[in-house]
Amino acid sequence: LLDILREYKVVKAGIRVTETTAKSLSIARVQFEGVILEAFASSELKSYYIGYISSISSRLGIDRNSFKPMIKNEITPDIENWSDMKQEEREAILCAKGAEHA
């Protein structure tokens, strides 16, 4: 991950994390999120953020209640090939776009 951040000169980033109210918790995912956050902290990023639904929505300037319908493709943002993407890909794209305002 550090090599990718350096090679592409990434200056801002976000990580979509498990919601604190999640009904099922994946310990492996939480550990992986921690490793990524440690990599961000050790990198030359100017800024990064933790992407809960509320923080992603805020950075994108959208209503928090629009996030899940957007992920489910019930609301279509102006993003190329949006309807061809899987839900996880849509979440990742929105999180990455939110990093512009990190």
matplotlib code that plots the C-alpha trace (Angstrom):
import matplotlib.pyplot as plt

x = [0.0, 2.8, 4.4, 1.1, 0.7, 4.2, 4.2, 1.0, 1.8, -1.4, -1.8, -5.3, -7.2, -10.1, -10.9, -14.5, -14.8, -17.3, -20.1, -20.1, -23.8, -23.1, -25.1, -22.3, -18.7, -15.9, -12.8, -10.6, -12.0, -11.5, -7.9, -7.4, -8.8, -6.3, -3.4, -4.5, -4.9, -1.4, -0.1, -1.8, -0.2, 3.2, 2.9, 3.4, -0.3, -1.2, -4.5, -6.8, -10.2, -12.2, -15.2, -18.3, -21.5, -21.9, -18.4, -18.5, -21.9, -20.7, -17.6, -19.6, -22.2, -25.1, -27.8, -26.8, -30.1, -29.2, -26.0, -27.6, -30.0, -27.0, -25.1, -28.1, -28.3, -31.7, -30.2, -27.6, -24.9, -23.0, -20.3, -19.4, -20.5, -22.2, -24.9, -22.3, -20.5, -21.1, -22.2, -18.8, -17.2, -19.8, -18.9, -15.2, -15.7, -17.8, -15.2, -12.4, -14.3, -14.8, -11.0, -10.9, -12.2, -10.1]
y = [0.0, 2.4, 1.7, 2.5, 5.8, 6.8, 5.7, 7.6, 10.5, 10.2, 13.2, 12.6, 9.4, 7.9, 4.4, 3.1, 1.5, -0.6, 1.4, 1.5, 0.3, -2.7, -5.7, -8.2, -7.4, -8.9, -9.0, -9.7, -6.6, -4.4, -5.6, -4.9, -1.4, -0.9, -1.9, 0.5, 3.3, 2.6, 2.7, 6.1, 7.4, 6.2, 7.6, 11.1, 11.7, 15.4, 14.2, 11.2, 10.5, 7.6, 7.0, 6.3, 7.0, 10.3, 11.5, 10.5, 12.1, 15.3, 15.6, 15.0, 17.5, 15.0, 14.1, 11.2, 9.5, 9.5, 7.4, 4.0, 4.6, 5.8, 2.6, 0.5, 2.4, 3.9, 7.3, 7.8, 10.3, 11.8, 9.1, 7.1, 3.4, 3.8, 1.3, -1.3, -1.3, -3.5, -1.9, -2.3, -0.5, 2.3, 2.8, 2.9, 5.5, 7.7, 7.3, 8.2, 11.3, 12.4, 12.3, 15.4, 17.3, 15.5]
z = [0.0, 0.8, -2.5, -4.3, -2.4, -3.3, -6.9, -7.7, -5.4, -3.5, -1.2, 0.2, 1.0, 2.8, 4.1, 4.2, 7.6, 9.4, 10.9, 14.7, 14.6, 12.3, 13.1, 12.3, 13.0, 11.0, 13.2, 10.1, 8.4, 11.5, 11.7, 8.0, 8.4, 11.2, 9.0, 6.3, 8.8, 10.1, 6.5, 6.0, 9.2, 8.1, 4.6, 3.1, 2.8, 3.6, 5.0, 5.2, 6.8, 8.2, 6.0, 8.0, 6.1, 7.8, 7.1, 3.5, 3.0, 4.7, 2.5, -0.7, 0.4, 0.1, 2.6, 4.8, 4.0, 0.3, 0.8, 0.9, -2.0, -4.0, -3.2, -4.2, -7.5, -6.6, -6.9, -9.7, -9.2, -12.2, -12.1, -15.3, -15.3, -11.9, -12.7, -13.8, -10.5, -7.5, -4.3, -2.7, -5.7, -5.4, -1.7, -2.5, -5.2, -2.9, -0.2, -2.6, -3.9, -0.3, 0.2, -2.0, 1.0, 3.7]

ax = plt.figure().add_subplot(projection="3d")
ax.plot(x, y, z, "-o")
ax.set_aspect("equal")
plt.show()
